[in-house]
């Protein structure tokens, strides 16, 4: 058995790709347009996970865009997506500079949470040992929910 992907539904392809690729740093690895089914599937991978062939594909995030508008509500049975990052402080600062709200700041030098344009909660974890606590992160309050 091998883990393949997690699917999340999106309502705006451009906003979602801006968030997941331009801001979060994932890479689009393939896309499937299905005219008969009226949907688009966009597969993303973290740069360190990106495989070179179908047999070596890393776990992916599948963004599903249904061409006919739908309203999606988040369920508590889905918690969050999680990614390791090289530097939690630099990643959170880059996201904030790009207009992303850091809902749970990395006060501990280890963990933060942000949300996608469709309110999917994303956990960011420091690669390796936690960084030493530092300002402005230590003093930052939580914003919203994650």
Backbone as numpy.savetxt, mean C-alpha at the origin, in Angstrom:
# Nx Ny Nz CAx CAy CAz Cx Cy Cz
2.20 -25.36 -2.00 1.35 -24.19 -2.00 2.24 -22.95 -2.00
1.79 -21.91 -2.70 2.53 -20.66 -2.78 1.54 -19.51 -2.75
1.83 -18.51 -1.92 0.97 -17.33 -1.84 1.13 -16.51 -3.11
0.00 -16.06 -3.70 0.04 -15.34 -4.97 -0.19 -13.83 -4.82
-1.38 -13.45 -4.32 -1.68 -12.02 -4.27 -2.84 -11.73 -3.31
-2.97 -10.46 -3.01 -4.12 -9.94 -2.28 -4.82 -8.98 -3.21
-6.15 -9.06 -3.30 -6.91 -8.18 -4.18 -7.64 -7.14 -3.36
-7.56 -5.88 -3.82 -8.37 -4.81 -3.26 -9.07 -4.11 -4.42
-10.31 -3.71 -4.19 -11.06 -3.00 -5.22 -10.75 -1.51 -5.11
-10.64 -0.88 -6.27 -10.34 0.55 -6.31 -11.43 1.26 -7.10
-11.57 2.56 -6.86 -12.59 3.34 -7.56 -12.00 4.31 -8.56
-10.69 4.55 -8.50 -10.04 5.50 -9.40 -8.64 4.98 -9.71
-8.42 4.54 -10.95 -7.13 3.95 -11.34 -6.00 4.96 -11.15
-6.18 6.19 -11.64 -5.10 7.18 -11.56 -4.73 7.51 -10.12
-5.72 7.73 -9.27 -5.44 8.05 -7.87 -4.78 6.87 -7.17
-5.23 5.67 -7.48 -4.66 4.48 -6.84 -3.22 4.25 -7.28
-2.95 4.37 -8.58 -1.57 4.19 -9.05 -0.66 5.29 -8.53
-1.18 6.50 -8.42 -0.38 7.58 -7.83 0.00 7.21 -6.40
-0.96 6.73 -5.62 -0.67 6.36 -4.23 0.27 5.16 -4.16
-0.12 4.04 -4.76 0.64 2.80 -4.59 2.00 2.83 -5.29
2.10 3.46 -6.45 3.37 3.46 -7.20 4.20 4.72 -6.91
3.64 5.89 -7.18 4.42 7.13 -7.04 4.74 7.46 -5.59
3.82 7.21 -4.69 4.02 7.59 -3.29 4.56 6.44 -2.45
3.92 5.27 -2.52 4.35 4.14 -1.69 5.56 3.43 -2.28
5.72 3.45 -3.60 6.91 2.88 -4.23 6.75 1.49 -4.82
5.50 1.01 -4.95 5.31 -0.28 -5.62 5.51 -0.12 -7.12
5.65 -1.24 -7.81 5.92 -1.25 -9.25 4.83 -2.05 -9.94
4.26 -1.47 -11.01 3.28 -2.23 -11.80 4.03 -3.31 -12.57
3.58 -4.57 -12.41 4.26 -5.67 -13.10 3.45 -6.26 -14.25
2.13 -6.07 -14.21 1.30 -6.51 -15.33 -0.10 -5.95 -15.16
-0.84 -5.98 -16.28 -2.20 -5.43 -16.29 -3.04 -6.27 -17.23
-4.31 -6.46 -16.86 -5.24 -7.23 -17.68 -6.54 -6.43 -17.81
-6.91 -6.11 -19.04 -8.17 -5.41 -19.33 -9.16 -6.47 -19.84
-10.34 -6.54 -19.23 -11.34 -7.51 -19.65 -12.59 -6.75 -20.09
-12.71 -6.54 -21.40 -13.85 -5.76 -21.92 -15.18 -6.47 -21.68
-15.21 -7.79 -21.87 -16.46 -8.52 -21.67 -16.90 -8.46 -20.20
-15.98 -8.62 -19.28 -16.30 -8.56 -17.86 -16.34 -7.15 -17.31
-15.88 -6.18 -18.11 -15.87 -4.76 -17.75 -15.07 -4.49 -16.47
-13.81 -4.98 -16.47 -12.94 -4.71 -15.34 -11.48 -4.67 -15.80
-10.66 -4.05 -14.97 -9.22 -3.99 -15.18 -8.54 -4.53 -13.94
-7.55 -5.39 -14.13 -6.72 -5.90 -13.04 -5.31 -5.35 -13.21
-4.79 -4.75 -12.17 -3.44 -4.18 -12.19 -2.67 -4.84 -11.06
-1.58 -5.52 -11.39 -0.77 -6.23 -10.41 0.47 -5.42 -10.07
0.69 -5.23 -8.77 1.83 -4.45 -8.28 2.69 -5.33 -7.39
3.98 -5.00 -7.32 4.89 -5.70 -6.42 5.83 -4.68 -5.79
6.31 -5.01 -4.62 7.35 -4.19 -4.00 8.62 -4.38 -4.81
9.44 -3.34 -4.93 10.61 -3.41 -5.79 11.55 -4.55 -5.41
11.70 -4.84 -4.13 12.58 -5.94 -3.71 11.94 -7.30 -3.94
10.63 -7.34 -4.17 9.92 -8.60 -4.40 9.70 -8.90 -5.88
9.93 -7.94 -6.73 9.58 -8.07 -8.15 10.32 -9.25 -8.77
9.54 -10.20 -9.30 10.11 -11.38 -9.96 10.36 -11.12 -11.43
11.12 -11.98 -12.05 11.45 -11.80 -13.47 10.69 -12.75 -14.38
10.07 -13.79 -13.84 9.31 -14.71 -14.67 8.06 -15.14 -13.92
7.12 -15.73 -14.64 5.86 -16.14 -14.02 6.10 -17.14 -12.89
7.09 -18.01 -13.03 7.33 -19.02 -12.00 8.01 -18.43 -10.76
8.63 -17.26 -10.90 9.32 -16.67 -9.75 8.62 -15.41 -9.24
7.37 -15.20 -9.66 6.64 -14.02 -9.22 6.53 -13.95 -7.71
6.77 -12.78 -7.20 6.62 -12.54 -5.77 5.15 -12.31 -5.46
4.79 -12.36 -4.19 3.42 -11.98 -3.83 3.11 -10.58 -4.36
1.91 -10.42 -4.88 1.54 -9.16 -5.51 0.29 -8.57 -4.87
0.10 -7.31 -5.12 -1.13 -6.63 -4.77 -1.92 -6.47 -6.07
-3.12 -7.02 -6.11 -3.97 -6.90 -7.29 -4.99 -5.79 -7.05
-4.92 -4.76 -7.87 -5.91 -3.69 -7.84 -6.99 -4.04 -8.86
-8.23 -4.12 -8.42 -9.34 -4.45 -9.30 -10.20 -3.21 -9.49
-10.31 -2.78 -10.74 -11.15 -1.63 -11.08 -12.32 -2.12 -11.92
-13.52 -2.05 -11.35 -14.73 -2.40 -12.09 -15.19 -1.16 -12.85
-15.41 -1.32 -14.15 -15.73 -0.18 -15.00 -17.06 0.45 -14.66
-17.99 -0.33 -14.14 -19.29 0.20 -13.73 -19.17 0.62 -12.27
-19.48 1.87 -11.95 -19.27 2.37 -10.58 -19.99 1.54 -9.52
-19.28 1.33 -8.42 -19.83 0.65 -7.26 -19.36 1.39 -6.02
-20.13 1.31 -4.95 -19.71 1.84 -3.66 -19.17 0.70 -2.83
-17.95 0.87 -2.31 -17.34 -0.16 -1.48 -17.25 0.34 -0.05
-17.52 -0.55 0.87 -17.35 -0.22 2.28 -16.35 -1.21 2.86
-15.50 -0.71 3.76 -14.49 -1.56 4.37 -15.10 -2.43 5.45
-14.69 -3.66 5.49 -15.15 -4.57 6.53 -14.07 -4.78 7.57
-14.46 -4.99 8.80 -13.48 -5.22 9.86 -12.79 -6.56 9.69
-13.31 -7.45 8.84 -12.65 -8.72 8.63 -11.37 -8.58 7.80
-11.21 -7.45 7.12 -9.96 -7.17 6.42 -9.19 -6.17 7.24
-8.00 -6.53 7.66 -7.22 -5.65 8.52 -6.38 -4.65 7.75
-5.29 -5.10 7.13 -4.39 -4.18 6.45 -3.40 -4.95 5.57
-2.70 -4.20 4.72 -1.56 -4.71 3.98 -0.32 -4.25 4.74
0.78 -4.99 4.66 1.98 -4.61 5.39 3.20 -4.71 4.48
4.09 -3.70 4.61 5.33 -3.68 3.83 6.48 -3.27 4.75
7.64 -3.91 4.55 8.86 -3.48 5.23 9.48 -2.36 4.41
10.08 -1.40 5.12 10.73 -0.29 4.45 12.14 -0.13 5.01
13.04 0.44 4.19 14.43 0.60 4.60 14.59 1.60 5.74
13.79 2.68 5.71 13.88 3.70 6.76 12.47 4.25 7.00
11.89 3.89 8.14 10.50 4.26 8.44 10.31 5.77 8.47
11.29 6.50 9.01 11.16 7.96 9.10 11.21 8.61 7.72
12.17 8.19 6.90 12.27 8.75 5.54 11.04 8.42 4.71
10.53 7.18 4.86 9.34 6.78 4.11 8.13 7.61 4.52
7.93 7.77 5.82 6.78 8.56 6.29 6.91 10.02 5.88
8.12 10.58 5.93 8.30 11.97 5.53 8.01 12.14 4.04
8.49 11.18 3.23 8.24 11.24 1.78 6.75 11.17 1.49
6.04 10.29 2.20 4.60 10.17 2.01 3.88 11.45 2.44
4.27 12.01 3.58 3.65 13.26 4.04 3.91 14.39 3.04
5.14 14.46 2.52 5.48 15.50 1.54 4.65 15.35 0.27
4.20 14.11 0.00 3.37 13.84 -1.18 1.88 13.98 -0.87
1.55 14.43 0.35 0.16 14.67 0.69 -0.57 13.52 1.35
0.14 12.47 1.73 -0.47 11.32 2.38 -0.50 11.56 3.90
-1.63 11.31 4.52 -1.74 11.43 5.97 -1.16 10.19 6.63
-0.27 10.40 7.59 0.26 9.29 8.38 -0.69 9.15 9.57
-1.54 8.13 9.52 -2.58 7.96 10.55 -2.00 7.53 11.90
-1.00 6.68 11.85 -0.32 6.25 13.07 1.16 6.50 12.83
1.71 7.59 13.38 3.12 7.93 13.15 4.06 6.87 13.76
5.28 6.79 13.24 6.24 5.80 13.74 6.93 6.27 15.03
6.16 6.50 16.05 6.72 6.99 17.32 7.76 6.05 17.89
7.62 4.76 17.61 8.53 3.75 18.15 9.70 3.45 17.21
9.78 4.17 16.08 10.85 3.90 15.12 10.67 2.59 14.38
9.48 2.00 14.49 9.27 0.68 13.92 8.04 0.55 13.05
6.93 1.20 13.43 5.66 0.93 12.76 4.87 2.21 12.52
4.25 2.28 11.33 3.37 3.39 10.99 2.23 2.83 10.15
1.14 3.62 10.06 0.01 3.25 9.22 -0.41 4.45 8.38
-0.75 4.18 7.12 -1.35 5.17 6.22 -2.54 4.49 5.57
-3.31 5.26 4.79 -4.45 4.70 4.07 -4.37 5.08 2.59
-4.85 4.17 1.75 -4.91 4.41 0.31 -6.09 5.32 0.01
-6.20 5.80 -1.24 -7.36 6.61 -1.61 -8.70 5.90 -1.39
-8.70 4.56 -1.36 -9.92 3.81 -1.12 -10.00 3.30 0.32
-9.24 3.93 1.21 -9.24 3.63 2.65 -8.74 2.23 3.01
-7.86 1.67 2.20 -7.20 0.42 2.57 -6.06 0.80 3.51
-6.02 0.17 4.67 -5.00 0.46 5.66 -3.69 -0.22 5.27
-2.60 0.55 5.30 -1.27 0.05 4.94 -0.36 0.20 6.16
0.20 -0.92 6.61 1.17 -0.90 7.71 2.57 -0.84 7.12
3.38 0.06 7.64 4.78 0.18 7.25 5.63 -0.24 8.43
6.55 -1.17 8.21 7.40 -1.69 9.27 8.87 -1.46 8.92
9.64 -1.04 9.90 11.07 -0.81 9.71 11.77 -2.13 9.45
12.57 -2.18 8.41 13.41 -3.36 8.13 14.47 -3.46 9.22
14.64 -4.64 9.78 15.65 -4.83 10.83 15.17 -4.27 12.16
16.12 -3.82 12.96 15.79 -3.28 14.28 15.09 -1.93 14.15
14.23 -1.60 15.13 13.60 -0.27 15.13 14.65 0.83 15.17
14.34 1.96 14.54 15.21 3.13 14.63 15.01 3.78 16.00
16.00 4.51 16.49 15.81 5.21 17.76 14.66 6.20 17.65
13.82 6.31 18.70 12.73 7.29 18.67 13.28 8.68 18.37
12.56 9.43 17.53 13.03 10.75 17.10 11.84 11.67 16.85
12.09 12.94 17.00 11.10 13.96 16.67 11.15 14.21 15.17
10.06 14.61 14.54 8.80 15.01 15.15 7.87 13.83 15.46
8.34 12.63 15.14 7.49 11.44 15.20 7.03 11.11 16.62
7.92 11.24 17.61 7.58 10.88 18.97 6.38 11.69 19.48
6.30 12.95 19.08 5.24 13.85 19.57 3.99 13.87 18.70
4.02 13.21 17.55 2.88 13.27 16.65 1.71 12.44 17.15
0.51 13.01 17.15 -0.66 12.23 17.55 -1.16 11.36 16.39
-1.98 10.38 16.73 -2.66 9.59 15.70 -3.67 10.49 15.00
-3.93 10.19 13.73 -4.91 10.93 12.95 -5.89 9.93 12.35
-7.17 10.08 12.67 -8.17 9.18 12.10 -8.00 7.76 12.61
-8.32 6.82 11.77 -8.22 5.40 12.11 -7.35 4.70 11.10
-6.91 3.53 11.48 -6.12 2.74 10.56 -6.54 1.32 10.70
